[in-house]
Amino acid sequence: MPQGRDAVEAVERVRRALDAAGAQDVEIRVVEGSIFTVEDAAATIGVPPEEILKSLVCLVDGEPVLVLMSGSNRIDSRAVARAFGGRRCRMMPADDVYGSYGFRVGGVPPLGYPQPLRAVLDEDLFRYEVVWAAAGTDHAFFPVEPDRLMRLTGGASASVKKDAAER
């Protein structure tokens, strides 16, 4: 399994963040195959794409924030900006996410950042008993209940997905 020092450190940071938040019981699983895309993750884990958590680092008026949503949904940038009380939202470029936080696309987790990011969880997540989150690399993931995820991240719930007609 491709796990360089950076990848091992990324997973360890997520583990430490889970432990610090009182979630020592959450098991991080590491697999040979990649969970780079939602489809890869769903096939590897054996769940529908809707149950895969997308952790997206965005910039709202220049501030990095975390948007957590179902793998089958697409982000509504205006709704995200409103959820954070801002005017403009854009995705943080992947190279900037890696440079700032050490997480690559496919492995961006909902927690484990040097300073916690303000987070919003899309309302759709609460339709699922468990969602599956990346744990720092595209080979590591963990299951978590959406209510617990909201507590772990200190996030709020809002509708931040594009409607089907807008896709």
C-alpha contacts under 8 A as a table, 3 or more apart, distances in Angstrom:
res1	aa1	res2	aa2	distance
1	M	31	V	7.41
1	M	32	E	4.93
1	M	33	G	7.62
1	M	139	H	7.96
2	P	32	E	7.81
3	Q	6	D	7.77
3	Q	7	A	5.44
3	Q	8	V	6.19
4	G	7	A	5.25
4	G	8	V	6.31
5	R	8	V	5.15
5	R	9	E	6.11
6	D	9	E	5.13
6	D	10	A	6.12
6	D	102	G	7.43
7	A	10	A	5.03
7	A	11	V	6.38
7	A	136	G	7.01
7	A	137	T	5.93
8	V	11	V	5.30
8	V	12	E	6.18
9	E	12	E	4.94
9	E	13	R	6.14
10	A	13	R	5.19
10	A	14	V	6.52
10	A	102	G	6.70
10	A	103	F	6.70
10	A	135	A	7.68
10	A	136	G	4.83
10	A	137	T	6.83
11	V	14	V	5.15
11	V	15	R	6.22
11	V	135	A	5.66
11	V	136	G	4.79
11	V	137	T	6.72
11	V	140	A	7.24
12	E	15	R	4.92
12	E	16	R	6.10
13	R	16	R	5.09
13	R	17	A	6.14
13	R	112	G	5.28
13	R	113	Y	7.75
13	R	136	G	7.80
14	V	17	A	5.04
14	V	18	L	6.16
14	V	109	P	7.37
14	V	111	L	6.24
14	V	112	G	4.47
14	V	135	A	5.96
14	V	136	G	6.44
15	R	18	L	5.14
15	R	19	D	6.15
15	R	28	I	7.51
15	R	112	G	7.74
15	R	135	A	7.98
16	R	19	D	5.03
16	R	20	A	5.99
16	R	112	G	7.39
17	A	20	A	5.09
17	A	21	A	6.16
17	A	111	L	6.51
17	A	112	G	5.12
18	L	21	A	5.16
18	L	22	G	6.44
18	L	23	A	4.96
18	L	24	Q	6.27
18	L	26	V	7.41
18	L	111	L	7.72
18	L	112	G	7.83
18	L	152	L	7.68
19	D	22	G	5.16
19	D	23	A	5.16
19	D	24	Q	4.68
20	A	23	A	7.33
21	A	152	L	6.16
23	A	26	V	5.65
24	Q	27	E	7.89
26	V	142	F	6.96
26	V	143	P	7.24
26	V	144	V	7.47
27	E	142	F	6.02
27	E	143	P	7.49
28	I	135	A	6.90
28	I	140	A	6.56
28	I	141	F	5.59
28	I	142	F	4.72
28	I	143	P	7.90
29	R	140	A	5.48
29	R	141	F	5.43
29	R	142	F	6.03
30	V	139	H	5.51
30	V	140	A	4.31
30	V	141	F	6.65
31	V	34	S	7.38
31	V	139	H	5.29
31	V	140	A	6.36
32	E	139	H	6.54
33	G	44	T	7.25
33	G	139	H	6.49
34	S	40	D	6.63
34	S	41	A	7.33
34	S	44	T	8.00
34	S	138	D	5.38
34	S	139	H	5.21
35	I	38	V	6.98
35	I	39	E	7.83
35	I	40	D	4.84
35	I	41	A	4.18
35	I	42	A	7.93
35	I	44	T	7.02
35	I	106	G	6.30
35	I	107	G	7.80
35	I	138	D	4.89
35	I	139	H	5.89
35	I	140	A	7.80
36	F	40	D	6.23
36	F	41	A	6.90
36	F	105	V	6.98
36	F	106	G	3.99
36	F	107	G	7.03
36	F	138	D	5.07
36	F	139	H	7.91
37	T	40	D	5.04
37	T	41	A	6.20
37	T	106	G	6.11
38	V	41	A	5.11
38	V	42	A	6.05
38	V	49	P	6.04
38	V	52	I	6.40
38	V	54	K	7.79
38	V	71	G	5.79
38	V	72	S	7.84
39	E	42	A	5.11
39	E	43	A	6.14
39	E	49	P	6.23
40	D	43	A	5.26
40	D	44	T	6.06
41	A	44	T	5.10
41	A	45	I	5.94
41	A	49	P	7.75
41	A	52	I	6.99
42	A	45	I	5.32
42	A	46	G	5.53
42	A	47	V	5.06
42	A	48	P	5.63
42	A	49	P	5.21
42	A	51	E	7.76
42	A	52	I	6.52
43	A	46	G	5.07
43	A	47	V	6.83
43	A	48	P	7.95
47	V	51	E	6.49
47	V	52	I	7.76
48	P	51	E	5.73
48	P	52	I	7.40
49	P	52	I	5.34
49	P	70	S	7.64
49	P	71	G	5.41
49	P	72	S	5.76
50	E	53	L	7.78
50	E	70	S	5.17
50	E	71	G	5.03
50	E	72	S	4.97
50	E	73	N	7.70
51	E	70	S	6.19
51	E	71	G	6.61
51	E	125	L	7.81
51	E	128	Y	6.74
51	E	130	V	7.01
51	E	131	V	4.76
51	E	132	W	6.28
52	I	70	S	5.95
52	I	71	G	4.92
52	I	72	S	7.99
52	I	131	V	5.61
52	I	132	W	4.88
52	I	133	A	6.49
53	L	68	L	6.57
53	L	69	M	5.69
53	L	70	S	5.12
53	L	71	G	5.49
53	L	131	V	5.87
53	L	132	W	5.49
53	L	133	A	5.02
53	L	134	A	7.52
54	K	67	V	7.84
54	K	68	L	5.62
54	K	69	M	5.22
54	K	70	S	5.99
54	K	71	G	5.40
54	K	133	A	7.19
55	S	66	L	6.63
55	S	67	V	5.85
55	S	68	L	4.77
55	S	69	M	6.81
55	S	108	V	5.87
55	S	109	P	5.87
55	S	110	P	5.65
55	S	133	A	7.71
55	S	134	A	7.93
56	L	66	L	5.66
56	L	67	V	5.04
56	L	68	L	6.38
56	L	91	M	7.45
56	L	108	V	7.27
57	V	64	P	6.45
57	V	65	V	5.69
57	V	66	L	4.75
57	V	67	V	6.36
57	V	91	M	6.37
57	V	92	M	5.78
57	V	97	V	7.11
58	C	63	E	7.91
58	C	64	P	5.60
58	C	65	V	5.34
58	C	66	L	6.22
58	C	67	V	7.09
58	C	89	C	6.62
58	C	90	R	5.58
58	C	91	M	4.25
58	C	92	M	4.84
59	L	62	G	4.95
59	L	63	E	5.01
59	L	64	P	4.54
59	L	65	V	6.03
59	L	88	R	7.98
59	L	89	C	5.50
59	L	90	R	5.38
59	L	91	M	6.08
59	L	92	M	5.84
60	V	63	E	5.13
60	V	64	P	6.53
60	V	65	V	6.86
60	V	80	V	7.85
60	V	81	A	5.79
60	V	84	F	7.31
60	V	86	G	6.03
60	V	87	R	7.21
60	V	88	R	5.53
60	V	89	C	4.38
60	V	90	R	6.73
61	D	81	A	7.96
61	D	86	G	6.08
61	D	87	R	6.43
61	D	88	R	5.38
61	D	89	C	6.45
64	P	92	M	7.61
64	P	117	L	6.77
64	P	118	R	7.88
65	V	117	L	5.29
65	V	118	R	5.16
65	V	119	A	5.91
66	L	110	P	7.39
66	L	117	L	6.05
66	L	118	R	6.09
66	L	119	A	4.54
66	L	120	V	6.45
67	V	80	V	7.70
67	V	119	A	5.81
67	V	120	V	5.19
67	V	121	L	6.18
67	V	122	D	7.57
68	L	110	P	7.13
68	L	119	A	7.28
68	L	120	V	6.15
68	L	121	L	4.71
68	L	122	D	6.19
69	M	73	N	6.84
69	M	121	L	6.01
69	M	122	D	5.08
69	M	124	D	7.31
69	M	125	L	6.28
69	M	161	K	7.73
70	S	73	N	5.53
70	S	122	D	7.48
70	S	124	D	6.75
70	S	125	L	5.81
73	N	161	K	6.04
73	N	162	K	7.12
74	R	161	K	5.45
74	R	162	K	5.57
74	R	167	R	7.52
75	I	80	V	7.74
75	I	160	V	6.09
75	I	161	K	4.66
75	I	162	K	5.66
76	D	79	A	5.35
76	D	80	V	6.32
76	D	160	V	5.42
76	D	161	K	4.99
76	D	162	K	4.75
77	S	80	V	5.04
77	S	81	A	6.20
77	S	88	R	7.51
77	S	89	C	5.31
77	S	90	R	6.56
77	S	160	V	7.51
78	R	81	A	5.13
78	R	82	R	6.26
78	R	87	R	7.60
78	R	88	R	6.85
78	R	89	C	6.63
79	A	82	R	5.08
79	A	83	A	6.09
79	A	159	S	7.09
79	A	160	V	5.05
79	A	161	K	7.59
80	V	83	A	5.00
80	V	84	F	6.45
80	V	89	C	6.65
80	V	120	V	7.99
80	V	160	V	5.48
81	A	84	F	5.37
81	A	85	G	6.15
81	A	86	G	4.69
81	A	87	R	5.48
81	A	88	R	5.50
81	A	89	C	5.23
82	R	85	G	4.86
82	R	86	G	5.57
82	R	87	R	6.75
83	A	86	G	7.53
83	A	120	V	7.38
83	A	158	A	6.61
83	A	160	V	7.73
86	G	89	C	7.71
92	M	96	D	6.48
92	M	97	V	6.44
93	P	96	D	5.25
93	P	97	V	6.38
94	A	97	V	5.05
94	A	98	Y	6.29
94	A	104	R	6.93
94	A	105	V	6.43
95	D	98	Y	5.14
95	D	99	G	5.97
95	D	104	R	7.88
96	D	99	G	4.88
96	D	100	S	5.78
97	V	100	S	5.26
97	V	101	Y	5.65
97	V	102	G	6.89
97	V	103	F	6.41
97	V	104	R	7.09
98	Y	101	Y	5.33
98	Y	102	G	4.31
98	Y	103	F	4.78
98	Y	104	R	5.36
99	G	102	G	5.83
101	Y	113	Y	6.36
101	Y	114	P	7.35
103	F	107	G	6.12
103	F	108	V	5.34
103	F	109	P	7.79
103	F	136	G	5.82
103	F	137	T	6.79
104	R	107	G	5.56
104	R	108	V	6.13
104	R	136	G	7.67
104	R	137	T	6.70
104	R	138	D	7.83
105	V	108	V	5.95
105	V	138	D	7.57
106	G	134	A	7.15
106	G	137	T	6.53
106	G	138	D	4.75
107	G	134	A	5.00
107	G	135	A	6.13
107	G	136	G	4.60
107	G	137	T	3.72
107	G	138	D	4.37
107	G	139	H	7.40
107	G	140	A	7.33
108	V	134	A	5.97
108	V	135	A	6.99
108	V	136	G	5.51
108	V	137	T	6.87
109	P	112	G	7.05
109	P	133	A	6.32
109	P	134	A	4.93
109	P	135	A	5.13
109	P	136	G	5.45
110	P	133	A	7.07
110	P	134	A	7.64
110	P	135	A	7.97
110	P	153	T	7.03
111	L	116	P	7.20
111	L	152	L	7.83
111	L	153	T	6.47
112	G	116	P	7.53
113	Y	116	P	5.57
113	Y	117	L	7.17
116	P	153	T	7.64
118	R	153	T	7.82
118	R	154	G	7.41
118	R	155	G	6.46
119	A	153	T	6.56
119	A	154	G	6.89
119	A	155	G	4.40
119	A	156	A	6.56
120	V	155	G	5.04
120	V	156	A	4.88
120	V	157	S	5.63
120	V	158	A	6.59
121	L	125	L	7.08
121	L	150	M	7.07
121	L	155	G	6.51
121	L	156	A	6.04
121	L	157	S	4.79
121	L	158	A	6.30
122	D	125	L	5.93
122	D	157	S	5.82
122	D	158	A	5.28
122	D	159	S	5.16
122	D	160	V	5.49
122	D	161	K	6.81
123	E	126	F	5.89
123	E	127	R	7.93
123	E	157	S	5.71
123	E	158	A	5.46
123	E	159	S	5.29
123	E	160	V	7.71
124	D	127	R	5.66
124	D	128	Y	7.98
124	D	159	S	7.61
125	L	128	Y	5.93
125	L	131	V	7.52
125	L	146	P	6.19
126	F	129	E	7.32
126	F	146	P	5.71
126	F	147	D	7.26
128	Y	131	V	6.66
128	Y	145	E	7.81
128	Y	146	P	7.40
129	E	145	E	5.87
129	E	146	P	7.21
130	V	143	P	6.23
130	V	144	V	5.37
130	V	145	E	4.42
130	V	146	P	6.49
131	V	143	P	5.71
131	V	144	V	5.56
131	V	145	E	6.17
131	V	146	P	6.74
132	W	141	F	6.54
132	W	142	F	5.57
132	W	143	P	4.51
132	W	144	V	6.36
133	A	141	F	5.32
133	A	142	F	5.37
133	A	143	P	6.31
133	A	144	V	7.37
134	A	137	T	6.63
134	A	138	D	6.84
134	A	139	H	7.99
134	A	140	A	5.91
134	A	141	F	4.23
134	A	142	F	6.55
135	A	138	D	7.90
135	A	140	A	5.07
135	A	141	F	4.60
135	A	142	F	6.46
136	G	140	A	6.66
136	G	141	F	7.80
137	T	140	A	5.55
137	T	141	F	7.97
138	D	141	F	7.95
144	V	148	R	6.73
144	V	149	L	6.31
145	E	148	R	5.24
145	E	149	L	6.10
146	P	149	L	4.84
146	P	150	M	6.20
147	D	150	M	5.19
147	D	151	R	6.54
148	R	151	R	5.05
148	R	152	L	6.07
149	L	152	L	4.96
149	L	153	T	6.07
150	M	153	T	5.37
150	M	154	G	5.67
150	M	155	G	5.07
150	M	156	A	6.68
150	M	157	S	7.84
151	R	154	G	5.07
151	R	155	G	6.88
152	L	155	G	7.89
162	K	165	A	7.96
162	K	166	E	5.95
162	K	167	R	6.50
163	D	166	E	5.35
163	D	167	R	6.79
164	A	167	R	5.45
